[in-house]
Amino acid sequence: MKKQVTSYVLVKNQFPSETTFKARRDIPYEVKLASRLFLDEITYTFNKQRLEEQINDALDTGDVQSFIELSQQYGKYVK
């Protein structure tokens, strides 16, 4: 596991200003990857459910054209 990295930057300003201390902390690669995968899964699931609802509505209303378009989009989620 990659160790957490902390970078410090000291900035000296002209008198009478105060000395500024800035710190930066990097997020570990594993945390970035896990959060990205989690967000991708949530987005995938939401979009798939939304398309299923739209397809069901198109079937209920008898709208053939929208059913064909939506089922083509849904095919990408099933493959």
N, CA, C and O atoms as CSV, one atom per row, in Angstrom:
chain,resi,resn,atom,element,x,y,z
A,1,MET,N,N,0.842,-1.172,0.000
A,1,MET,CA,C,0.000,0.000,0.000
A,1,MET,C,C,0.887,1.234,0.000
A,1,MET,O,O,1.862,1.320,0.746
A,2,LYS,N,N,0.532,2.179,-0.844
A,2,LYS,CA,C,1.306,3.396,-0.958
A,2,LYS,C,C,1.132,4.243,0.298
A,2,LYS,O,O,0.022,4.385,0.813
A,3,LYS,N,N,2.223,4.798,0.780
A,3,LYS,CA,C,2.155,5.599,1.999
A,3,LYS,C,C,1.597,6.986,1.690
A,3,LYS,O,O,1.722,7.495,0.576
A,4,GLN,N,N,0.992,7.566,2.689
A,4,GLN,CA,C,0.417,8.887,2.544
A,4,GLN,C,C,1.536,9.914,2.459
A,4,GLN,O,O,2.502,9.861,3.220
A,5,VAL,N,N,1.396,10.847,1.527
A,5,VAL,CA,C,2.433,11.844,1.292
A,5,VAL,C,C,1.937,13.198,1.774
A,5,VAL,O,O,0.804,13.592,1.495
A,6,THR,N,N,2.784,13.896,2.489
A,6,THR,CA,C,2.462,15.239,2.953
A,6,THR,C,C,3.555,16.183,2.494
A,6,THR,O,O,4.739,15.938,2.731
A,7,SER,N,N,3.157,17.264,1.836
A,7,SER,CA,C,4.117,18.250,1.360
A,7,SER,C,C,3.878,19.560,2.101
A,7,SER,O,O,2.736,19.976,2.291
A,8,TYR,N,N,4.949,20.197,2.511
A,8,TYR,CA,C,4.844,21.468,3.205
A,8,TYR,C,C,5.568,22.539,2.405
A,8,TYR,O,O,6.644,22.297,1.857
A,9,VAL,N,N,4.975,23.720,2.342
A,9,VAL,CA,C,5.572,24.837,1.635
A,9,VAL,C,C,5.631,26.016,2.598
A,9,VAL,O,O,4.607,26.429,3.143
A,10,LEU,N,N,6.819,26.554,2.807
A,10,LEU,CA,C,6.985,27.733,3.647
A,10,LEU,C,C,7.179,28.937,2.735
A,10,LEU,O,O,8.020,28.921,1.836
A,11,VAL,N,N,6.401,29.968,2.972
A,11,VAL,CA,C,6.482,31.172,2.159
A,11,VAL,C,C,6.817,32.339,3.073
A,11,VAL,O,O,6.114,32.601,4.050
A,12,LYS,N,N,7.901,33.037,2.745
A,12,LYS,CA,C,8.297,34.191,3.547
A,12,LYS,C,C,7.842,35.454,2.829
A,12,LYS,O,O,8.185,35.675,1.668
A,13,ASN,N,N,7.066,36.280,3.526
A,13,ASN,CA,C,6.558,37.524,2.960
A,13,ASN,C,C,7.389,38.699,3.462
A,13,ASN,O,O,8.188,38.554,4.387
A,14,GLN,N,N,7.200,39.841,2.859
A,14,GLN,CA,C,7.897,41.060,3.270
A,14,GLN,C,C,7.371,41.539,4.616
A,14,GLN,O,O,6.202,41.333,4.942
A,15,PHE,N,N,8.228,42.172,5.388
A,15,PHE,CA,C,7.854,42.734,6.676
A,15,PHE,C,C,6.818,43.815,6.454
A,15,PHE,O,O,7.009,44.537,5.475
A,16,PRO,N,N,5.808,44.033,7.164
A,16,PRO,CA,C,5.320,43.479,8.415
A,16,PRO,C,C,4.336,42.332,8.236
A,16,PRO,O,O,3.682,41.942,9.203
A,17,SER,N,N,4.207,41.773,7.026
A,17,SER,CA,C,3.275,40.655,6.829
A,17,SER,C,C,3.718,39.437,7.625
A,17,SER,O,O,4.891,39.282,7.964
A,18,GLU,N,N,2.754,38.586,7.909
A,18,GLU,CA,C,3.042,37.366,8.654
A,18,GLU,C,C,3.602,36.300,7.711
A,18,GLU,O,O,3.356,36.339,6.505
A,19,THR,N,N,4.337,35.372,8.252
A,19,THR,CA,C,4.843,34.247,7.475
A,19,THR,C,C,3.708,33.254,7.254
A,19,THR,O,O,2.987,32.896,8.186
A,20,THR,N,N,3.561,32.816,6.000
A,20,THR,CA,C,2.473,31.912,5.645
A,20,THR,C,C,2.979,30.483,5.628
A,20,THR,O,O,4.071,30.208,5.133
A,21,PHE,N,N,2.186,29.578,6.168
A,21,PHE,CA,C,2.520,28.164,6.200
A,21,PHE,C,C,1.419,27.420,5.459
A,21,PHE,O,O,0.265,27.437,5.886
A,22,LYS,N,N,1.768,26.758,4.341
A,22,LYS,CA,C,0.787,26.023,3.556
A,22,LYS,C,C,1.149,24.547,3.584
A,22,LYS,O,O,2.323,24.186,3.507
A,23,ALA,N,N,0.139,23.698,3.693
A,23,ALA,CA,C,0.365,22.255,3.711
A,23,ALA,C,C,-0.548,21.601,2.680
A,23,ALA,O,O,-1.665,22.060,2.439
A,24,ARG,N,N,-0.053,20.518,2.073
A,24,ARG,CA,C,-0.839,19.768,1.098
A,24,ARG,C,C,-0.724,18.289,1.449
A,24,ARG,O,O,0.371,17.777,1.680
A,25,ARG,N,N,-1.853,17.621,1.484
A,25,ARG,CA,C,-1.867,16.190,1.799
A,25,ARG,C,C,-2.480,15.451,0.613
A,25,ARG,O,O,-3.607,15.745,0.213
A,26,ASP,N,N,-1.745,14.496,0.052
A,26,ASP,CA,C,-2.217,13.707,-1.073
A,26,ASP,C,C,-3.048,12.536,-0.576
A,26,ASP,O,O,-2.775,11.952,0.474
A,27,ILE,N,N,-4.063,12.211,-1.355
A,27,ILE,CA,C,-4.905,11.064,-1.047
A,27,ILE,C,C,-4.239,9.824,-1.639
A,27,ILE,O,O,-3.772,9.873,-2.777
A,28,PRO,N,N,-4.182,8.726,-0.910
A,28,PRO,CA,C,-3.554,7.510,-1.424
A,28,PRO,C,C,-4.239,7.010,-2.704
A,28,PRO,O,O,-5.436,7.215,-2.903
A,29,TYR,N,N,-3.463,6.358,-3.556
A,29,TYR,CA,C,-3.966,5.866,-4.838
A,29,TYR,C,C,-5.120,4.887,-4.637
A,29,TYR,O,O,-6.092,4.924,-5.391
A,30,GLU,N,N,-5.033,4.021,-3.648
A,30,GLU,CA,C,-6.071,3.023,-3.414
A,30,GLU,C,C,-7.406,3.672,-3.079
A,30,GLU,O,O,-8.457,3.193,-3.505
A,31,VAL,N,N,-7.368,4.760,-2.318
A,31,VAL,CA,C,-8.602,5.459,-1.955
A,31,VAL,C,C,-9.197,6.131,-3.186
A,31,VAL,O,O,-10.412,6.107,-3.382
A,32,LYS,N,N,-8.350,6.728,-4.013
A,32,LYS,CA,C,-8.835,7.344,-5.254
A,32,LYS,C,C,-9.478,6.304,-6.164
A,32,LYS,O,O,-10.548,6.539,-6.726
A,33,LEU,N,N,-8.820,5.151,-6.309
A,33,LEU,CA,C,-9.338,4.096,-7.177
A,33,LEU,C,C,-10.660,3.549,-6.646
A,33,LEU,O,O,-11.608,3.372,-7.410
A,34,ALA,N,N,-10.728,3.284,-5.359
A,34,ALA,CA,C,-11.948,2.737,-4.770
A,34,ALA,C,C,-13.114,3.712,-4.896
A,34,ALA,O,O,-14.237,3.301,-5.191
A,35,SER,N,N,-12.858,4.988,-4.678
A,35,SER,CA,C,-13.933,5.972,-4.793
A,35,SER,C,C,-14.389,6.115,-6.234
A,35,SER,O,O,-15.581,6.288,-6.487
A,36,ARG,N,N,-13.457,6.047,-7.188
A,36,ARG,CA,C,-13.817,6.139,-8.604
A,36,ARG,C,C,-14.661,4.939,-9.032
A,36,ARG,O,O,-15.657,5.098,-9.737
A,37,LEU,N,N,-14.264,3.741,-8.606
A,37,LEU,CA,C,-15.034,2.544,-8.935
A,37,LEU,C,C,-16.425,2.589,-8.312
A,37,LEU,O,O,-17.404,2.181,-8.938
A,38,PHE,N,N,-16.509,3.081,-7.095
A,38,PHE,CA,C,-17.803,3.199,-6.414
A,38,PHE,C,C,-18.716,4.167,-7.155
A,38,PHE,O,O,-19.890,3.867,-7.374
A,39,LEU,N,N,-18.188,5.323,-7.542
A,39,LEU,CA,C,-18.996,6.300,-8.273
A,39,LEU,C,C,-19.415,5.771,-9.640
A,39,LEU,O,O,-20.539,6.017,-10.079
A,40,ASP,N,N,-18.528,5.049,-10.316
A,40,ASP,CA,C,-18.877,4.462,-11.608
A,40,ASP,C,C,-20.003,3.446,-11.468
A,40,ASP,O,O,-20.912,3.408,-12.297
A,41,GLU,N,N,-19.948,2.626,-10.430
A,41,GLU,CA,C,-20.990,1.625,-10.207
A,41,GLU,C,C,-22.336,2.285,-9.897
A,41,GLU,O,O,-23.372,1.841,-10.392
A,42,ILE,N,N,-22.324,3.332,-9.089
A,42,ILE,CA,C,-23.563,4.037,-8.758
A,42,ILE,C,C,-24.171,4.673,-10.006
A,42,ILE,O,O,-25.379,4.590,-10.226
A,43,THR,N,N,-23.330,5.305,-10.819
A,43,THR,CA,C,-23.812,5.945,-12.040
A,43,THR,C,C,-24.380,4.916,-13.008
A,43,THR,O,O,-25.440,5.135,-13.593
A,44,TYR,N,N,-23.685,3.801,-13.179
A,44,TYR,CA,C,-24.137,2.728,-14.062
A,44,TYR,C,C,-25.502,2.204,-13.621
A,44,TYR,O,O,-26.411,2.059,-14.438
A,45,THR,N,N,-25.638,1.927,-12.347
A,45,THR,CA,C,-26.893,1.393,-11.818
A,45,THR,C,C,-28.037,2.388,-11.977
A,45,THR,O,O,-29.146,2.009,-12.353
A,46,PHE,N,N,-27.767,3.658,-11.692
A,46,PHE,CA,C,-28.806,4.689,-11.814
A,46,PHE,C,C,-29.269,4.821,-13.260
A,46,PHE,O,O,-30.470,4.856,-13.526
A,47,ASN,N,N,-28.326,4.896,-14.193
A,47,ASN,CA,C,-28.695,5.053,-15.605
A,47,ASN,C,C,-29.459,3.840,-16.125
A,47,ASN,O,O,-30.401,3.985,-16.904
A,48,LYS,N,N,-29.059,2.654,-15.702
A,48,LYS,CA,C,-29.746,1.430,-16.140
A,48,LYS,C,C,-31.180,1.399,-15.612
A,48,LYS,O,O,-32.105,1.067,-16.352
A,49,GLN,N,N,-31.366,1.738,-14.351
A,49,GLN,CA,C,-32.714,1.747,-13.775
A,49,GLN,C,C,-33.594,2.806,-14.434
A,49,GLN,O,O,-34.781,2.582,-14.675
A,50,ARG,N,N,-32.997,3.959,-14.720
A,50,ARG,CA,C,-33.758,5.031,-15.370
A,50,ARG,C,C,-34.226,4.596,-16.759
A,50,ARG,O,O,-35.368,4.848,-17.142
A,51,LEU,N,N,-33.333,3.939,-17.514
A,51,LEU,CA,C,-33.717,3.446,-18.836
A,51,LEU,C,C,-34.795,2.371,-18.743
A,51,LEU,O,O,-35.705,2.341,-19.571
A,52,GLU,N,N,-34.707,1.489,-17.748
A,52,GLU,CA,C,-35.733,0.468,-17.567
A,52,GLU,C,C,-37.096,1.102,-17.301
A,52,GLU,O,O,-38.109,0.656,-17.840
A,53,GLU,N,N,-37.119,2.137,-16.474
A,53,GLU,CA,C,-38.380,2.831,-16.188
A,53,GLU,C,C,-38.936,3.507,-17.436
A,53,GLU,O,O,-40.142,3.470,-17.677
A,54,GLN,N,N,-38.062,4.126,-18.230
A,54,GLN,CA,C,-38.516,4.781,-19.456
A,54,GLN,C,C,-39.030,3.762,-20.472
A,54,GLN,O,O,-40.006,4.025,-21.174
A,55,ILE,N,N,-38.378,2.604,-20.552
A,55,ILE,CA,C,-38.841,1.554,-21.463
A,55,ILE,C,C,-40.203,1.035,-21.013
A,55,ILE,O,O,-41.092,0.825,-21.839
A,56,ASN,N,N,-40.368,0.830,-19.717
A,56,ASN,CA,C,-41.672,0.376,-19.203
A,56,ASN,C,C,-42.763,1.404,-19.471
A,56,ASN,O,O,-43.884,1.038,-19.824
A,57,ASP,N,N,-42.448,2.685,-19.306
A,57,ASP,CA,C,-43.435,3.731,-19.603
A,57,ASP,C,C,-43.793,3.742,-21.085
A,57,ASP,O,O,-44.958,3.919,-21.441
A,58,ALA,N,N,-42.794,3.553,-21.952
A,58,ALA,CA,C,-43.057,3.518,-23.388
A,58,ALA,C,C,-43.942,2.326,-23.751
A,58,ALA,O,O,-44.812,2.441,-24.613
A,59,LEU,N,N,-43.724,1.187,-23.098
A,59,LEU,CA,C,-44.577,0.025,-23.345
A,59,LEU,C,C,-45.999,0.262,-22.860
A,59,LEU,O,O,-46.962,-0.126,-23.522
A,60,ASP,N,N,-46.128,0.905,-21.690
A,60,ASP,CA,C,-47.460,1.174,-21.140
A,60,ASP,C,C,-48.243,2.134,-22.015
A,60,ASP,O,O,-49.451,1.972,-22.191
A,61,THR,N,N,-47.560,3.139,-22.567
A,61,THR,CA,C,-48.256,4.128,-23.401
A,61,THR,C,C,-48.367,3.697,-24.854
A,61,THR,O,O,-49.115,4.307,-25.617
A,62,GLY,N,N,-47.640,2.658,-25.255
A,62,GLY,CA,C,-47.704,2.169,-26.627
A,62,GLY,C,C,-46.873,2.983,-27.603
A,62,GLY,O,O,-47.133,2.955,-28.806
A,63,ASP,N,N,-45.885,3.705,-27.111
A,63,ASP,CA,C,-45.020,4.524,-27.971
A,63,ASP,C,C,-43.891,3.650,-28.525
A,63,ASP,O,O,-42.901,3.379,-27.846
A,64,VAL,N,N,-44.068,3.214,-29.782
A,64,VAL,CA,C,-43.141,2.262,-30.388
A,64,VAL,C,C,-41.798,2.919,-30.698
A,64,VAL,O,O,-40.750,2.312,-30.484
A,65,GLN,N,N,-41.819,4.136,-31.194
A,65,GLN,CA,C,-40.573,4.812,-31.596
A,65,GLN,C,C,-39.638,5.041,-30.401
A,65,GLN,O,O,-38.441,4.767,-30.489
A,66,SER,N,N,-40.175,5.534,-29.304
A,66,SER,CA,C,-39.332,5.749,-28.129
A,66,SER,C,C,-38.873,4.416,-27.536
A,66,SER,O,O,-37.767,4.321,-27.002
A,67,PHE,N,N,-39.726,3.380,-27.629
A,67,PHE,CA,C,-39.317,2.059,-27.144
A,67,PHE,C,C,-38.113,1.540,-27.918
A,67,PHE,O,O,-37.188,0.987,-27.323
A,68,ILE,N,N,-38.113,1.711,-29.228
A,68,ILE,CA,C,-36.995,1.246,-30.058
A,68,ILE,C,C,-35.722,2.007,-29.713
A,68,ILE,O,O,-34.660,1.400,-29.574
A,69,GLU,N,N,-35.815,3.325,-29.574
A,69,GLU,CA,C,-34.634,4.136,-29.242
A,69,GLU,C,C,-34.079,3.778,-27.868
A,69,GLU,O,O,-32.869,3.625,-27.700
A,70,LEU,N,N,-34.961,3.647,-26.899
A,70,LEU,CA,C,-34.534,3.331,-25.538
A,70,LEU,C,C,-33.974,1.913,-25.429
A,70,LEU,O,O,-33.022,1.680,-24.685
A,71,SER,N,N,-34.553,0.972,-26.160
A,71,SER,CA,C,-34.045,-0.399,-26.097
A,71,SER,C,C,-32.663,-0.500,-26.743
A,71,SER,O,O,-31.851,-1.327,-26.328
A,72,GLN,N,N,-32.387,0.327,-27.749
A,72,GLN,CA,C,-31.040,0.357,-28.323
A,72,GLN,C,C,-30.032,0.910,-27.319
A,72,GLN,O,O,-28.914,0.404,-27.218
A,73,GLN,N,N,-30.418,1.937,-26.584
A,73,GLN,CA,C,-29.548,2.478,-25.538
A,73,GLN,C,C,-29.356,1.461,-24.413
A,73,GLN,O,O,-28.262,1.337,-23.862
A,74,TYR,N,N,-30.422,0.738,-24.076
A,74,TYR,CA,C,-30.359,-0.251,-23.001
A,74,TYR,C,C,-29.472,-1.437,-23.385
A,74,TYR,O,O,-28.893,-2.085,-22.513
A,75,GLY,N,N,-29.365,-1.718,-24.661
A,75,GLY,CA,C,-28.529,-2.818,-25.128
A,75,GLY,C,C,-27.077,-2.659,-24.724
A,75,GLY,O,O,-26.387,-3.660,-24.529
A,76,LYS,N,N,-26.596,-1.440,-24.593
A,76,LYS,CA,C,-25.228,-1.192,-24.157
A,76,LYS,C,C,-25.013,-1.625,-22.708
A,76,LYS,O,O,-23.902,-1.998,-22.332
A,77,TYR,N,N,-26.060,-1.580,-21.901
A,77,TYR,CA,C,-25.949,-1.961,-20.481
A,77,TYR,C,C,-26.048,-3.464,-20.278
A,77,TYR,O,O,-25.583,-3.984,-19.264
A,78,VAL,N,N,-26.650,-4.169,-21.232
A,78,VAL,CA,C,-26.877,-5.599,-21.083
A,78,VAL,C,C,-25.703,-6.410,-21.604
A,78,VAL,O,O,-25.420,-7.489,-21.082
A,79,LYS,N,N,-25.022,-5.915,-22.613
A,79,LYS,CA,C,-23.943,-6.682,-23.254
A,79,LYS,C,C,-22.849,-7.048,-22.322
A,79,LYS,O,O,-21.882,-7.692,-22.728
